[in-house]
Amino acid sequence: GINAEYMGLVLMSSNKNGDDLSEMKQFSSRFKINRNDLADIATAYQQRKPEKLDDIEQINARGGIEGLLDVLQVNPATGLQSNEISERREVFGTNMRAPHKTRGFCQIIWDALGDTLLRVLLCCGIISIIIDESTDDDKSIAWIDGFGMIFAVIICVLVTAVNDSQKEKQFAELNKSAEQNKMINIKRSGKDESKHEGLAVVGDIITIGQGSSIPADGILLSGLGIECDESGMTGESIA
């Protein structure tokens, strides 16, 4: 959690929309750094060891905070200008989250058939029909017992599939509603604007208050009394 106002520089968009980096413009003469360089910086700090949590070698090697602001062409006092947002999306990528993919009804049925017990009953039903048709004198009704088992499996699978399908639709609606409410404060053209986190681009100056989430990898520019709980990300308990 963040216990004080935080002003940070967006260093790396999350590429949540699954952009194809091979088709993305990797370098621009205007910017003296590319997406891969920023990814290397972010990865280095995500993988840092506990005894080196204060190590900022990667940033210092590029001239510190001022150096990064320079290569990203960012004025921290005014933020980005509206007319350069599309160019930054083209060069560095988008922060939009890819829509949650729901399973089709046929896929749900197939997954429901993954239950071992149902598969055993299905096999038993087929075997029963084959044996009864081969050995029973009255073949007109010999198939009934085996078909009964198969029919029971079909009913069970369909009921499970319908329930799972309804749950997935409800989950997708909840996700969509939650995504629409993820707003952050971005400084653009000298003004603080409230925008969806997916509209943030590399170089944006964002302000995050208590209880807010950080929408992308970034660098702290200023703050007071900041506390961050990384236990959910690292799996380590809070000492």
VOZAMAR-754944 format. One line per 8 residues: for each residue x, y, z of N, C-alpha, C. Coordinates in nm, 4 decimals. Layout:
# VOZAMAR-754944
X/Y/Z/X/Y/Z/X/Y/Z ~ ...
//
This chain:
# VOZAMAR-754944
0.0824/-0.1177/0.0000/0.0000/0.0000/0.0000/0.0863/0.1234/0.0000 ~ 0.0334/0.2366/-0.0430/0.1049/0.3630/-0.0455/0.0447/0.4513/0.0630 ~ 0.1281/0.4952/0.1573/0.0794/0.5730/0.2707/0.1041/0.7222/0.2557 ~ 0.1431/0.7650/0.1363/0.1640/0.9072/0.1140/0.1532/0.9351/-0.0346 ~ 0.1456/1.0630/-0.0713/0.1383/1.0969/-0.2130/0.2666/1.0567/-0.2824 ~ 0.2503/0.9987/-0.3972/0.3641/0.9454/-0.4724/0.3605/1.0054/-0.6122 ~ 0.4705/1.0618/-0.6584/0.4777/1.1094/-0.7951/0.5832/1.0275/-0.8672 ~ 0.5438/0.9592/-0.9713/0.6374/0.8699/-1.0379/0.6364/0.8856/-1.1878
0.7447/0.8384/-1.2496/0.7613/0.8390/-1.3936/0.7326/0.6993/-1.4460 ~ 0.6385/0.6872/-1.5393/0.6103/0.5570/-1.5986/0.7295/0.5173/-1.6840 ~ 0.7933/0.4078/-1.6453/0.9148/0.3634/-1.7129/0.8865/0.2564/-1.8166 ~ 0.7858/0.1746/-1.7918/0.7630/0.0605/-1.8797/0.6154/0.0311/-1.8858 ~ 0.5536/0.0438/-2.0041/0.4142/0.0053/-2.0162/0.4050/-0.1452/-2.0046 ~ 0.2905/-0.1946/-1.9583/0.2785/-0.3354/-1.9239/0.2546/-0.4265/-2.0434 ~ 0.2281/-0.3665/-2.1611/0.1976/-0.4465/-2.2802/0.0873/-0.5471/-2.2508 ~ -0.0150/-0.5032/-2.1765/-0.1218/-0.5933/-2.1349/-0.2095/-0.6358/-2.2522
-0.1968/-0.5644/-2.3629/-0.2825/-0.5944/-2.4762/-0.2212/-0.6970/-2.5697 ~ -0.1010/-0.7481/-2.5316/-0.0384/-0.8513/-2.6125/0.0171/-0.8006/-2.7428 ~ 0.0713/-0.6772/-2.7471/0.1277/-0.6237/-2.8696/0.2408/-0.7109/-2.9208 ~ 0.2505/-0.7250/-3.0529/0.3589/-0.7988/-3.1140/0.4811/-0.7088/-3.1203 ~ 0.5800/-0.7364/-3.0336/0.6969/-0.6495/-3.0253/0.7802/-0.6550/-3.1515 ~ 0.7703/-0.7634/-3.2298/0.8491/-0.7721/-3.3521/0.8007/-0.6731/-3.4564 ~ 0.6726/-0.6321/-3.4474/0.6179/-0.5366/-3.5419/0.6149/-0.3957/-3.4837 ~ 0.6539/-0.3817/-3.3571/0.6502/-0.2522/-3.2922/0.7774/-0.1734/-3.3217
0.7634/-0.0467/-3.3454/0.8785/0.0385/-3.3696/0.9627/0.0432/-3.2431 ~ 1.0870/-0.0088/-3.2524/1.1698/-0.0258/-3.1343/1.2546/0.0969/-3.1026 ~ 1.2734/0.1850/-3.1970/1.3627/0.2980/-3.1706/1.3156/0.4198/-3.2474 ~ 1.3294/0.5340/-3.1886/1.2955/0.6597/-3.2538/1.4106/0.7562/-3.2340 ~ 1.4451/0.8324/-3.3383/1.5559/0.9267/-3.3278/1.5282/1.0318/-3.2216 ~ 1.4011/1.0525/-3.1886/1.3669/1.1522/-3.0877/1.4023/1.1029/-2.9482 ~ 1.3863/0.9729/-2.9254/1.4159/0.9149/-2.7955/1.5509/0.8439/-2.8007 ~ 1.6315/0.8622/-2.6965/1.7649/0.8034/-2.6931/1.7655/0.6714/-2.6165
1.6514/0.6083/-2.6122/1.6367/0.4804/-2.5428/1.5218/0.4057/-2.6081 ~ 1.5270/0.2733/-2.6093/1.4182/0.1973/-2.6705/1.3492/0.1083/-2.5671 ~ 1.2493/0.0391/-2.6128/1.1675/-0.0417/-2.5224/1.2483/-0.1528/-2.4560 ~ 1.3391/-0.2137/-2.5317/1.4190/-0.3220/-2.4759/1.5083/-0.2730/-2.3622 ~ 1.5640/-0.1519/-2.3771/1.6478/-0.0955/-2.2706/1.5658/-0.0748/-2.1429 ~ 1.4447/-0.0235/-2.1598/1.3582/-0.0009/-2.0436/1.3185/-0.1337/-1.9784 ~ 1.2952/-0.2353/-2.0626/1.2604/-0.3673/-2.0090/1.3763/-0.4244/-1.9280 ~ 1.5000/-0.4005/-1.9745/1.6175/-0.4496/-1.9017/1.6283/-0.3847/-1.7643
1.5994/-0.2544/-1.7574/1.6053/-0.1829/-1.6298/1.4993/-0.2382/-1.5334 ~ 1.3766/-0.2514/-1.5831/1.2674/-0.2996/-1.4985/1.2940/-0.4426/-1.4510 ~ 1.3429/-0.5279/-1.5405/1.3703/-0.6677/-1.5052/1.4810/-0.6779/-1.4010 ~ 1.5837/-0.5938/-1.4155/1.6962/-0.5968/-1.3209/1.6492/-0.5683/-1.1790 ~ 1.5553/-0.4759/-1.1619/1.5080/-0.4412/-1.0277/1.4062/-0.5417/-0.9751 ~ 1.3324/-0.6048/-1.0657/1.2389/-0.7083/-1.0216/1.3134/-0.8313/-0.9709 ~ 1.4317/-0.8555/-1.0241/1.5084/-0.9748/-0.9877/1.6195/-0.9460/-0.8869 ~ 1.6221/-0.8251/-0.8310/1.7297/-0.7909/-0.7380/1.7188/-0.8735/-0.6098
1.8315/-0.8973/-0.5478/1.8371/-0.9775/-0.4256/1.8015/-0.8912/-0.3046 ~ 1.7536/-0.9541/-0.1957/1.7128/-0.8783/-0.0771/1.8223/-0.7868/-0.0219 ~ 1.9487/-0.8298/-0.0293/2.0572/-0.7479/0.0254/2.0927/-0.6298/-0.0654 ~ 2.0305/-0.6236/-0.1842/2.0611/-0.5150/-0.2766/1.9358/-0.4373/-0.3149 ~ 1.8421/-0.4257/-0.2214/1.7168/-0.3559/-0.2505/1.7384/-0.2081/-0.2789 ~ 1.8441/-0.1496/-0.2228/1.8700/-0.0066/-0.2427/1.9642/0.0193/-0.3603 ~ 2.0007/-0.0852/-0.4328/2.0938/-0.0713/-0.5440/2.0237/-0.0046/-0.6625 ~ 2.0753/0.1096/-0.7071/2.0178/0.1803/-0.8227/2.1227/0.1960/-0.9328
2.2085/0.0955/-0.9453/2.3177/0.1001/-1.0423/2.2660/0.1166/-1.1848 ~ 2.1589/0.0450/-1.2190/2.1049/0.0517/-1.3547/2.0601/0.1930/-1.3899 ~ 2.0040/0.2623/-1.2914/1.9575/0.3990/-1.3163/2.0750/0.4956/-1.3195 ~ 2.1672/0.4799/-1.2265/2.2843/0.5682/-1.2231/2.3679/0.5561/-1.3501 ~ 2.3724/0.4349/-1.4085/2.4504/0.4149/-1.5305/2.3941/0.4949/-1.6478 ~ 2.2698/0.5373/-1.6366/2.2066/0.6153/-1.7437/2.1878/0.7609/-1.7044 ~ 2.2662/0.8038/-1.6058/2.2617/0.9444/-1.5669/2.1639/0.9750/-1.4568 ~ 2.1163/0.8718/-1.3869/2.0217/0.8937/-1.2781/1.8836/0.9325/-1.3289
1.8041/0.9869/-1.2383/1.6676/1.0271/-1.2742/1.6686/1.1332/-1.3841 ~ 1.7574/1.2304/-1.3722/1.7651/1.3373/-1.4718/1.8010/1.2799/-1.6083 ~ 1.8895/1.1828/-1.6087/1.9284/1.1217/-1.7352/1.8128/1.0507/-1.8024 ~ 1.7318/0.9780/-1.7243/1.6166/0.9096/-1.7805/1.5111/1.0081/-1.8302 ~ 1.4913/1.1149/-1.7552/1.3975/1.2173/-1.7993/1.4424/1.2774/-1.9322 ~ 1.5739/1.2913/-1.9482/1.6273/1.3505/-2.0712/1.6085/1.2573/-2.1903 ~ 1.6455/1.1282/-2.1754/1.6351/1.0373/-2.2900/1.4898/1.0082/-2.3259 ~ 1.3996/1.0205/-2.2275/1.2574/0.9985/-2.2545/1.1858/1.1270/-2.2941
1.2613/1.2399/-2.2955/1.2046/1.3691/-2.3359/1.0831/1.4061/-2.2501 ~ 1.1049/1.4076/-2.1176/0.9960/1.4360/-2.0244/1.0303/1.5576/-1.9399 ~ 0.9370/1.6500/-1.9297/0.9483/1.7635/-1.8388/0.8618/1.7324/-1.7169 ~ 0.9223/1.7024/-1.6009/0.8432/1.6608/-1.4844/0.7493/1.7689/-1.4326 ~ 0.7747/1.8938/-1.4682/0.6902/2.0037/-1.4195/0.5575/2.0094/-1.4939 ~ 0.5590/1.9736/-1.6223/0.4377/1.9851/-1.7038/0.3846/1.8496/-1.7503 ~ 0.4689/1.7466/-1.7420/0.4264/1.6168/-1.7942/0.4326/1.6148/-1.9454 ~ 0.3705/1.5149/-2.0044/0.3711/1.5027/-2.1499/0.2678/1.5955/-2.2120
0.2906/1.6250/-2.3396/0.1942/1.7032/-2.4158/0.0982/1.6080/-2.4871 ~ -0.0242/1.6502/-2.5057/-0.1271/1.5637/-2.5637/-0.0923/1.5156/-2.7037 ~ -0.0173/1.6001/-2.7792/0.0104/1.5650/-2.9183/0.1220/1.4617/-2.9354 ~ 0.1843/1.4161/-2.8265/0.2918/1.3179/-2.8382/0.2529/1.1801/-2.7847 ~ 0.1295/1.1658/-2.7390/0.0872/1.0391/-2.6791/0.0865/0.9263/-2.7812 ~ 0.0315/0.9516/-2.9000/0.0225/0.8459/-3.0019/0.1606/0.7979/-3.0451 ~ 0.2579/0.8899/-3.0533/0.3935/0.8507/-3.0921/0.4552/0.7594/-2.9871 ~ 0.4338/0.7897/-2.8603/0.4906/0.7072/-2.7537/0.4260/0.5684/-2.7516
0.2981/0.5602/-2.7828/0.2340/0.4289/-2.7903/0.2946/0.3473/-2.9034 ~ 0.3267/0.4141/-3.0138/0.3843/0.3437/-3.1277/0.5253/0.2936/-3.0956 ~ 0.6027/0.3752/-3.0254/0.7422/0.3410/-2.9972/0.7536/0.2442/-2.8807 ~ 0.6798/0.2697/-2.7711/0.6989/0.1932/-2.6470/0.5868/0.0945/-2.6161 ~ 0.4740/0.1062/-2.6833/0.3648/0.0120/-2.6590/0.2532/0.0718/-2.5756 ~ 0.1479/-0.0056/-2.5587/0.0292/0.0390/-2.4863/0.0224/-0.0258/-2.3489 ~ -0.0546/0.0348/-2.2610/-0.0724/-0.0188/-2.1261/-0.2121/-0.0794/-2.1085 ~ -0.2838/-0.0958/-2.2202/-0.4185/-0.1518/-2.2132/-0.4127/-0.3010/-2.1836
-0.5054/-0.3459/-2.1039/-0.5121/-0.4880/-2.0678/-0.5926/-0.5642/-2.1727 ~ -0.5404/-0.6783/-2.2128/-0.6118/-0.7618/-2.3102/-0.7417/-0.8134/-2.2482 ~ -0.8508/-0.8156/-2.3252/-0.9789/-0.8647/-2.2707/-0.9668/-1.0088/-2.2220 ~ -1.0388/-1.0374/-2.1129/-1.0377/-1.1733/-2.0598/-1.1065/-1.2674/-2.1586 ~ -1.0363/-1.3729/-2.1969/-1.0911/-1.4677/-2.2933/-1.1743/-1.5731/-2.2204 ~ -1.3004/-1.5803/-2.2585/-1.3884/-1.6794/-2.1985/-1.3900/-1.8066/-2.2854 ~ -1.4093/-1.9202/-2.2222/-1.4144/-2.0459/-2.2962/-1.5472/-2.0600/-2.3697 ~ -1.5427/-2.1204/-2.4864/-1.6648/-2.1508/-2.5587/-1.7388/-2.2664/-2.4918
-1.8668/-2.2844/-2.5273/-1.9468/-2.3872/-2.4612/-1.8908/-2.5269/-2.4897 ~ -1.8410/-2.5484/-2.6122/-1.7833/-2.6794/-2.6460/-1.6581/-2.7067/-2.5626 ~ -1.5780/-2.6026/-2.5402/-1.4576/-2.6183/-2.4594/-1.4944/-2.6499/-2.3138 ~ -1.6010/-2.5855/-2.2653/-1.6462/-2.6118/-2.1281/-1.6933/-2.7560/-2.1145 ~ -1.7645/-2.8061/-2.2154/-1.8106/-2.9444/-2.2133/-1.6915/-3.0408/-2.2126 ~ -1.5917/-3.0096/-2.2964/-1.4731/-3.0949/-2.3031/-1.4002/-3.0973/-2.1688 ~ -1.3906/-2.9806/-2.1061/-1.3248/-2.9730/-1.9753/-1.4027/-3.0504/-1.8696 ~ -1.5351/-3.0458/-1.8789/-1.6183/-3.1198/-1.7828/-1.5979/-3.2697/-1.7981
-1.5708/-3.3130/-1.9199/-1.5458/-3.4550/-1.9441/-1.4093/-3.4996/-1.8933 ~ -1.3313/-3.4048/-1.8439/-1.2005/-3.4384/-1.7887/-1.2093/-3.5066/-1.6540 ~ -1.3270/-3.5087/-1.5945/-1.3463/-3.5766/-1.4661/-1.3252/-3.7279/-1.4839 ~ -1.2365/-3.7845/-1.4053/-1.2008/-3.9263/-1.4193/-1.3204/-4.0186/-1.3995 ~ -1.4033/-3.9877/-1.3008/-1.5193/-4.0726/-1.2723/-1.6158/-4.0751/-1.3908 ~ -1.6384/-3.9597/-1.4522/-1.7291/-3.9542/-1.5668/-1.6732/-4.0341/-1.6847 ~ -1.5419/-4.0256/-1.7027/-1.4804/-4.1024/-1.8110/-1.4935/-4.2527/-1.7872 ~ -1.4763/-4.2939/-1.6626/-1.4906/-4.4356/-1.6287/-1.6334/-4.4825/-1.6552
-1.7317/-4.4021/-1.6124/-1.8722/-4.4385/-1.6350/-1.9045/-4.4439/-1.7834 ~ -1.8482/-4.3503/-1.8605/-1.8715/-4.3488/-2.0046/-1.8151/-4.4753/-2.0704 ~ -1.6950/-4.5131/-2.0300/-1.6330/-4.6350/-2.0838/-1.7129/-4.7592/-2.0425 ~ -1.7578/-4.7590/-1.9177/-1.8378/-4.8719/-1.8692/-1.9669/-4.8860/-1.9481 ~ -2.0293/-4.7734/-1.9795/-2.1535/-4.7762/-2.0562/-2.1316/-4.8325/-2.1952 ~ -2.0233/-4.7905/-2.2608/-1.9934/-4.8401/-2.3958/-1.9626/-4.9895/-2.3928 ~ -1.8801/-5.0306/-2.2950/-1.8455/-5.1721/-2.2822/-1.9696/-5.2561/-2.2531 ~ -2.0579/-5.2036/-2.1684/-2.1807/-5.2754/-2.1329/-2.2676/-5.2987/-2.2555
-2.2790/-5.1995/-2.3400/-2.3601/-5.2135/-2.4617/-2.3004/-5.3202/-2.5527 ~ -2.1673/-5.3160/-2.5691/-2.1007/-5.4129/-2.6563/-2.1205/-5.5558/-2.6050 ~ -2.0993/-5.5766/-2.4738/-2.1124/-5.7110/-2.4151/-2.2559/-5.7602/-2.4221 ~ -2.3511/-5.6734/-2.3820/-2.4923/-5.7138/-2.3800/-2.5433/-5.7442/-2.5213 ~ -2.5003/-5.6654/-2.6189/-2.5436/-5.6884/-2.7568/-2.4857/-5.8184/-2.8108 ~ -2.3725/-5.8596/-2.7542/-2.3066/-5.9815/-2.8026/-2.3599/-6.1076/-2.7346 ~ -2.4049/-6.0927/-2.6116/-2.4415/-6.2120/-2.5325/-2.5906/-6.2253/-2.5057 ~ -2.6629/-6.1139/-2.5028/-2.8054/-6.1197/-2.4673/-2.8870/-6.1742/-2.5841
-2.9841/-6.2566/-2.5514/-3.0702/-6.3139/-2.6553/-3.1634/-6.2092/-2.7150 ~ -3.2174/-6.1224/-2.6299/-3.3092/-6.0180/-2.6783/-3.2284/-5.8904/-2.7032 ~ -3.1777/-5.8771/-2.8239/-3.0895/-5.7643/-2.8555/-3.1645/-5.6316/-2.8658 ~ -3.2969/-5.6365/-2.8751/-3.3749/-5.5130/-2.8881/-3.3707/-5.4289/-2.7608 ~ -3.3458/-5.4969/-2.6458/-3.3400/-5.4209/-2.5198/-3.2050/-5.4367/-2.4488 ~ -3.1129/-5.5062/-2.5134/-2.9835/-5.5325/-2.4495/-2.9024/-5.4053/-2.4258 ~ -2.9254/-5.3048/-2.5068/-2.8465/-5.1804/-2.4997/-2.8917/-5.0853/-2.3888 ~ -3.0043/-5.1119/-2.3264/-3.0660/-5.0148/-2.2354/-2.9770/-4.9835/-2.1141
-2.9218/-5.0852/-2.0490/-2.8406/-5.0610/-1.9284/-2.7187/-4.9737/-1.9597 ~ -2.6497/-5.0097/-2.0650/-2.5307/-4.9317/-2.1024/-2.5664/-4.7906/-2.1437 ~ -2.6770/-4.7781/-2.2208/-2.7185/-4.6446/-2.2637/-2.7595/-4.5589/-2.1445 ~ -2.8173/-4.6231/-2.0412/-2.8562/-4.5491/-1.9210/-2.7362/-4.4832/-1.8547 ~ -2.6243/-4.5552/-1.8480/-2.5031/-4.4974/-1.7893/-2.4503/-4.3816/-1.8743 ~ -2.4508/-4.4020/-2.0071/-2.4033/-4.2957/-2.0971/-2.4923/-4.1721/-2.0873 ~ -2.6242/-4.1944/-2.0800/-2.7186/-4.0826/-2.0710/-2.6990/-4.0046/-1.9413 ~ -2.6720/-4.0769/-1.8328/-2.6484/-4.0101/-1.7039/-2.5233/-3.9224/-1.7099
-2.4189/-3.9731/-1.7776/-2.2959/-3.8946/-1.7940/-2.3234/-3.7690/-1.8757 ~ -2.4026/-3.7832/-1.9826/-2.4354/-3.6682/-2.0685/-2.5092/-3.5610/-1.9893 ~ -2.6093/-3.6030/-1.9113/-2.6864/-3.5078/-1.8294/-2.5955/-3.4355/-1.7304 ~ -2.5081/-3.5115/-1.6646/-2.4164/-3.4535/-1.5651/-2.3228/-3.3526/-1.6293 ~ -2.2709/-3.3872/-1.7490/-2.1783/-3.2970/-1.8191/-2.2498/-3.1694/-1.8623 ~ -2.3702/-3.1823/-1.9147/-2.4443/-3.0646/-1.9610/-2.4794/-2.9712/-1.8459 ~ -2.5237/-3.0286/-1.7335/-2.5570/-2.9461/-1.6169/-2.4328/-2.8713/-1.5670 ~ -2.3197/-2.9421/-1.5594/-2.1946/-2.8793/-1.5166/-2.1520/-2.7702/-1.6137
-2.1640/-2.7974/-1.7435/-2.1230/-2.7011/-1.8457/-2.2077/-2.5739/-1.8411 ~ -2.3379/-2.5904/-1.8238/-2.4271/-2.4733/-1.8167/-2.3935/-2.3877/-1.6951 ~ -2.3726/-2.4523/-1.5806/-2.3375/-2.3778/-1.4588/-2.2045/-2.3044/-1.4753 ~ -2.1048/-2.3745/-1.5312/-1.9737/-2.3117/-1.5509/-1.9808/-2.1971/-1.6499 ~ -2.0626/-2.2121/-1.7535/-2.0776/-2.1064/-1.8539/-2.1375/-1.9804/-1.7919 ~ -2.2382/-1.9978/-1.7085/-2.3009/-1.8833/-1.6415/-2.2029/-1.8143/-1.5470 ~ -2.1225/-1.8948/-1.4751/-2.0231/-1.8383/-1.3837/-1.9175/-1.7590/-1.4592 ~ -1.8739/-1.8105/-1.5742/-1.7721/-1.7403/-1.6532/-1.8245/-1.6078/-1.7056
-1.9503/-1.6045/-1.7474/-2.0095/-1.4801/-1.7961/-2.0175/-1.3765/-1.6835 ~ -2.0575/-1.4204/-1.5642/-2.0641/-1.3295/-1.4499/-1.9263/-1.2784/-1.4124 ~ -1.8276/-1.3675/-1.4159/-1.6901/-1.3287/-1.3846/-1.6374/-1.2271/-1.4857 ~ -1.6691/-1.2484/-1.6149/-1.6250/-1.1563/-1.7198/-1.6878/-1.0179/-1.7004 ~ -1.8148/-1.0143/-1.6603/-1.8822/-0.8864/-1.6370/-1.8216/-0.8127/-1.5179 ~ -1.7877/-0.8884/-1.4115/-1.7242/-0.8273/-1.2948/-1.5868/-0.7710/-1.3299 ~ -1.5119/-0.8475/-1.4099/-1.3798/-0.8012/-1.4530/-1.3899/-0.6747/-1.5356 ~ -1.4870/-0.6714/-1.6255/-1.5061/-0.5545/-1.7115/-1.5418/-0.4318/-1.6287
-1.6299/-0.4506/-1.5303/-1.6695/-0.3401/-1.4432/-1.5517/-0.2903/-1.3606 ~ -1.4709/-0.3845/-1.3091/-1.3543/-0.3462/-1.2287/-1.2511/-0.2727/-1.3123 ~ -1.2320/-0.3159/-1.4364/-1.1340/-0.2526/-1.5247/-1.1736/-0.1083/-1.5553 ~ -1.3023/-0.0848/-1.5752/-1.3492/0.0489/-1.6104/-1.3298/0.1485/-1.4963 ~ -1.3199/0.0980/-1.3733/-1.3068/0.1856/-1.2568/-1.1624/0.2111/-1.2155 ~ -1.0661/0.1592/-1.2902/-0.9247/0.1771/-1.2559/-0.8745/0.3092/-1.3136 ~ -0.8937/0.4161/-1.2363/-0.8548/0.5503/-1.2794/-0.7301/0.5961/-1.2036 ~ -0.6461/0.6746/-1.2715/-0.5258/0.7301/-1.2098/-0.5142/0.8785/-1.2456
-0.4314/0.9499/-1.1695/-0.4073/1.0920/-1.1972/-0.2794/1.1067/-1.2791 ~ -0.2920/1.1599/-1.4000/-0.1796/1.1784/-1.4911/-0.1612/1.3273/-1.5175 ~ -0.0354/1.3712/-1.5149/-0.0064/1.5110/-1.5463/0.0189/1.5231/-1.6960 ~ -0.0664/1.5976/-1.7639/-0.0537/1.6211/-1.9067/-0.0666/1.7707/-1.9344 ~ 0.0297/1.8240/-2.0075/0.0283/1.9665/-2.0451/0.0158/2.0566/-1.9227 ~ 0.0792/2.0171/-1.8118/0.0799/2.0990/-1.6909/-0.0424/2.0852/-1.6042 ~ -0.1374/1.9991/-1.6428/-0.2605/1.9828/-1.5662/-0.2762/1.8372/-1.5224 ~ -0.3301/1.8189/-1.4011/-0.3596/1.6845/-1.3530/-0.4924/1.6380/-1.4106
-0.4912/1.5239/-1.4760/-0.6110/1.4704/-1.5388/-0.6382/1.3306/-1.4860 ~ -0.7651/1.2996/-1.4673/-0.8045/1.1658/-1.4236/-0.8339/1.0815/-1.5469 ~ -0.7543/0.9743/-1.5665/-0.7701/0.8907/-1.6841/-0.7621/0.7433/-1.6449 ~ -0.8118/0.6598/-1.7336/-0.8015/0.5157/-1.7106/-0.6549/0.4747/-1.7160 ~ -0.6144/0.3794/-1.6313/-0.4741/0.3397/-1.6244/-0.4208/0.2853/-1.7572 ~ -0.5096/0.2333/-1.8403/-0.4681/0.1804/-1.9696/-0.4220/0.2884/-2.0661 ~ -0.4557/0.4147/-2.0374/-0.4162/0.5251/-2.1250/-0.2797/0.5811/-2.0893 ~ -0.2177/0.5317/-1.9827/-0.0836/0.5768/-1.9449/0.0182/0.5274/-2.0475
0.1172/0.6108/-2.0762/0.2236/0.5739/-2.1693/0.3587/0.5961/-2.1030 ~ 0.4635/0.5424/-2.1626/0.5983/0.5613/-2.1093/0.6317/0.7099/-2.1083 ~ 0.6770/0.7592/-1.9929/0.7103/0.9003/-1.9778/0.6047/0.9802/-1.9044 ~ 0.4866/0.9210/-1.8825/0.3812/0.9922/-1.8100/0.4223/1.0139/-1.6647 ~ 0.3837/1.1280/-1.6103/0.4025/1.1586/-1.4682/0.2693/1.1303/-1.3988 ~ 0.2696/1.0377/-1.3039/0.1456/1.0006/-1.2366/0.1569/1.0300/-1.0871 ~ 0.0442/1.0626/-1.0273/0.0371/1.0870/-0.8834/-0.0545/0.9814/-0.8222 ~ -0.0031/0.9114/-0.7230/-0.0796/0.8033/-0.6603/-0.0941/0.8313/-0.5115
-0.2157/0.8256/-0.4637/-0.2435/0.8505/-0.3230/-0.2642/0.7217/-0.2465 ~ -0.3011/0.7352/-0.1219/-0.3207/0.6199/-0.0344/-0.4286/0.5275/-0.0884 ~ -0.3962/0.3975/-0.0917/-0.4926/0.2973/-0.1362/-0.4967/0.2754/-0.2854 ~ -0.4225/0.3554/-0.3608/-0.4220/0.3398/-0.5062/-0.3217/0.2333/-0.5477 ~ -0.3387/0.1823/-0.6680/-0.2448/0.0841/-0.7221/-0.1537/0.1509/-0.8235 ~ -0.0371/0.0911/-0.8441/0.0585/0.1442/-0.9416/0.0321/0.0749/-1.0741 ~ -0.0014/0.1485/-1.1800/-0.0488/0.0871/-1.3048/0.0593/0.0280/-1.3935 ~ 0.1864/0.0606/-1.3686/0.2943/0.0114/-1.4547/0.4270/0.0247/-1.3818
0.5318/-0.0370/-1.4368/0.6655/-0.0190/-1.3797/0.7054/0.1276/-1.3919 ~ 0.7669/0.1815/-1.2857/0.8033/0.3226/-1.2897/0.9122/0.3558/-1.1901 ~ 0.9448/0.4829/-1.1822/1.0483/0.5327/-1.0925/0.9901/0.6426/-1.0054 ~ 1.0218/0.6370/-0.8766/0.9746/0.7380/-0.7827/1.0486/0.8693/-0.8052 ~ 0.9731/0.9753/-0.8294/1.0323/1.1077/-0.8459/1.0303/1.1856/-0.7152 ~ 0.9211/1.1754/-0.6423/0.9112/1.2440/-0.5135/0.8046/1.1767/-0.4293 ~ 0.8192/1.1891/-0.2980/0.7218/1.1279/-0.2083/0.7631/1.1491/-0.0641 ~ 0.6721/1.1247/0.0268/0.6987/1.1449/0.1693/0.6292/1.0349/0.2493
0.7057/0.9685/0.3360/0.6476/0.8653/0.4218/0.5905/0.7486/0.3450 ~ 0.6608/0.7057/0.2415/0.6092/0.5984/0.1558/0.6409/0.4618/0.2146 ~ 0.5412/0.3758/0.2194/0.5588/0.2374/0.2597/0.4968/0.1490/0.1528 ~ 0.5671/0.0441/0.1149/0.5191/-0.0439/0.0089/0.5218/-0.1885/0.0558 ~ 0.4114/-0.2569/0.0419/0.4001/-0.3980/0.0800/0.4160/-0.4830/-0.0459 ~ 0.5296/-0.5524/-0.0578/0.5569/-0.6357/-0.1740/0.5350/-0.7840/-0.1454 ~ 0.4743/-0.8162/-0.0319/0.4573/-0.9576/0.0049/0.3726/-1.0335/-0.0959 ~ 0.2746/-0.9656/-0.1542/0.1915/-1.0307/-0.2533/0.2661/-1.0650/-0.3801
0.3722/-0.9889/-0.4096/0.4504/-1.0108/-0.5313/0.5667/-1.1078/-0.5069 ~ 0.6307/-1.0969/-0.3909/0.7484/-1.1791/-0.3627/0.7150/-1.3082/-0.2896 ~ 0.5988/-1.3113/-0.2221/0.5616/-1.4291/-0.1452/0.6214/-1.4312/-0.0059 ~ 0.7025/-1.3293/0.0273/0.7652/-1.3232/0.1582/0.6704/-1.2580/0.2572 ~ 0.6702/-1.3076/0.3797/0.5839/-1.2500/0.4830/0.6423/-1.1184/0.5306 ~ 0.5554/-1.0320/0.5837/0.5988/-0.9022/0.6353/0.6632/-0.9237/0.7716 ~ 0.7894/-0.8799/0.7851/0.8613/-0.8984/0.9120/0.8056/-0.8048/1.0173
//
